[in-house]
């Protein structure tokens, strides 16, 4: 190996001497010209991407999706409350991150597909394509799981709101009947509540009973 290298160096020296040193200068010029050509070559764009525009579309998509879920579950009066408006906006923003990752991964996979279609195929490119496919599948499952959990949360929220309204109605009726303290809490005990319920049942039976007239004895 050393002998072959020495012979090559000797041959280069002979050629350089024969051409008066012009060989090395020509090689250097060719190398410099090649660098200039490479630097001036612009990579061919595989796709167009506007980050702000894409993010705007995703925000709109997530906001509409969450609104549709809420409208399908909650009554209109609850949807108009400040708490629900804020919740819808928060849930929409939490979905933006997932859809953004999904969109970027899809763009990269499309770029690889276009590159392979043009003949730029390699084992590494196929490997990356497979990894992106798995990533898209995982993100899709995560998005669906988040949507299902979101529907459950809105159902729970609806149940809590209904129960709270029922409790408020009971308290309001108790206040109207004088069964509350100045602090607003019910002051009636369990026994008094049971007694009142019995009275209401008896009164209802009396009201529903037929009236029978008796002649007064003389």
C-alpha positions in Angstrom: 0.0 0.0 0.0 2.8 2.4 0.9 4.6 1.5 -2.3 1.5 2.2 -4.4 1.1 5.6 -2.7 4.8 6.4 -3.3 4.4 5.6 -7.0 1.4 7.8 -7.3 3.2 10.7 -5.7 6.2 10.2 -8.0 3.9 10.2 -11.0 2.2 13.4 -9.9 5.6 15.0 -9.4 6.7 14.0 -12.9 3.6 15.4 -14.5 3.8 18.6 -12.5 7.4 19.0 -13.6 6.6 18.3 -17.2 3.8 20.9 -17.3 5.8 23.5 -15.4 3.5 23.2 -12.3 0.4 24.0 -14.4 -1.3 20.6 -13.4 -1.8 21.5 -9.8 -3.0 25.0 -10.7 -5.5 23.5 -13.1 -6.8 21.1 -10.5 -7.2 23.9 -8.0 -9.1 25.9 -10.5 -11.4 23.0 -11.2 -12.0 22.5 -7.5 -12.8 26.2 -7.0 -15.2 26.2 -10.0 -17.0 23.1 -8.7 -17.5 24.8 -5.3 -19.0 27.8 -7.0 -21.4 25.7 -9.0 -22.5 23.7 -5.9 -23.1 26.9 -4.0 -25.1 28.5 -6.8 -27.4 25.4 -7.1 -30.8 26.0 -5.5 -32.7 23.0 -4.0 -35.9 22.3 -5.8 -38.9 23.1 -3.5 -41.0 20.0 -2.8 -44.0 21.8 -1.3 -45.2 25.3 -0.3 -45.8 26.0 3.3 -47.3 29.0 5.0 -47.0 28.6 8.8 -49.3 31.4 9.7 -52.0 30.4 7.2 -51.8 26.7 8.3 -52.1 27.6 12.0 -55.0 29.8 11.3 -56.9 27.0 9.5 -56.1 24.6 12.4 -57.4 27.0 15.1 -60.6 27.5 13.2 -61.0 23.8 12.7 -60.5 23.0 16.4 -62.8 25.8 17.5 -65.6 24.6 15.2 -65.1 21.0 16.3 -65.4 21.8 20.0 -68.4 24.0 19.4 -70.2 21.2 17.6 -69.5 18.8 20.4 -70.8 21.3 23.0 -73.9 22.1 21.0 -74.8 18.5 20.6 -74.8 18.0 24.4 -75.5 21.2 26.2 -78.7 23.3 26.1 -78.5 26.8 24.5 -78.8 28.7 27.8 -75.7 26.9 29.2 -73.7 27.5 26.1 -74.2 31.2 26.5 -72.7 31.3 30.0 -69.2 32.9 30.5 -67.9 29.7 32.0 -68.9 27.6 29.1 -67.6 30.1 26.5 -64.2 30.1 28.2 -64.2 26.3 28.5 -64.9 25.9 24.8 -62.0 28.2 23.9 -59.6 26.4 26.2 -60.5 23.0 24.9 -60.1 24.2 21.3 -56.6 25.5 22.1 -55.7 22.2 23.7 -56.6 20.4 20.4 -54.5 22.8 18.2 -51.2 21.2 19.3 -52.3 17.7 18.3 -53.7 18.8 14.9 -50.5 20.9 14.3 -48.2 17.9 14.8 -50.5 15.8 12.6 -50.4 18.4 9.8 -46.6 18.7 9.8 -46.1 15.0 9.8 -48.5 14.6 6.8 -46.6 17.4 4.9 -43.3 15.6 5.4 -44.7 12.3 4.3 -46.2 13.9 1.2 -42.7 15.4 0.5 -41.0 12.1 0.7 -43.7 10.5 -1.5 -43.1 13.2 -4.2 -39.3 12.7 -3.9 -39.6 9.0 -4.4 -41.9 9.5 -7.4 -39.1 11.6 -9.0 -36.6 8.7 -8.6 -34.9 9.8 -5.4 -35.3 6.5 -3.7 -33.1 5.1 -0.9 -33.4 2.6 2.0 -33.2 5.5 4.5 -36.0 7.3 2.8 -38.2 4.3 3.0 -37.4 3.9 6.7 -38.3 7.5 7.4 -41.5 7.2 5.4 -42.5 4.1 7.6 -41.7 6.1 10.8 -43.9 9.0 9.7 -46.7 6.6 8.9 -46.6 5.2 12.4 -46.4 8.7 13.8 -49.5 9.7 11.9 -51.4 6.6 13.2 -50.4 7.4 16.8 -51.5 11.1 16.5 -54.8 10.1 14.9 -55.6 7.7 17.7 -54.6 10.4 20.3 -56.8 12.9 18.6 -59.8 10.6 18.6 -59.2 9.6 22.3 -59.0 13.3 23.3 -62.3 14.0 21.4 -64.0 11.1 23.2 -62.8 12.3 26.6 -64.0 15.8 25.7 -67.5 14.6 25.0 -67.5 12.8 28.4 -66.4 16.0 30.1 -69.2 17.9 28.6 -71.8 15.3 29.6 -70.4 15.4 33.1 -70.6 19.2 33.0 -74.2 19.0 31.9 -75.1 16.7 34.7 -73.5 18.9 37.3 -75.3 22.0 36.0 -78.7 20.2 36.1 -78.1 19.0 39.6 -77.0 22.5 40.7 -80.1 24.0 39.2 -82.3 21.5 41.0 -80.6 22.3 44.3 -81.1 26.0 43.7 -84.8 25.4 43.0 -85.2 23.5 46.2 -83.5 26.2 48.2 -85.6 28.9 46.5 -88.8 27.0 47.4 -87.7 26.6 50.9 -86.9 30.3 51.2 -90.4 31.2 49.8 -91.9 28.9 52.5 -89.9 30.5 55.2 -87.6 27.5 55.9 -84.3 29.2 55.7 -82.0 31.1 58.1 -80.6 34.6 57.4 -77.5 33.0 56.0 -79.4 31.4 53.2 -79.0 27.8 54.4 -81.9 25.5 55.1 -82.7 25.4 58.8 -85.1 22.5 58.8 -83.9 19.2 60.2 -84.6 15.7 58.8 -87.6 15.0 61.0 -89.3 18.3 60.1 -88.7 17.7 56.4 -90.2 14.2 56.6 -93.1 15.6 58.6 -93.7 18.3 56.0 -93.6 15.7 53.2 -96.2 13.6 55.0 -98.5 16.6 55.4 -98.2 17.4 51.7 -99.1 13.8 50.8 -102.1 13.8 53.2 -103.2 17.2 51.8 -102.9 15.9 48.3 -105.1 12.9 49.1 -107.7 15.1 50.8 -107.8 17.4 47.7 -108.2 14.4 45.4 -110.9 12.7 47.6 -114.5 13.0 46.7 -116.6 15.3 48.9 -119.4 13.5 50.8 -122.2 15.6 52.3 -123.8 14.5 55.6 -127.2 15.7 56.8 -127.0 17.4 60.1 -129.0 15.5 62.7 -131.7 17.4 64.4 
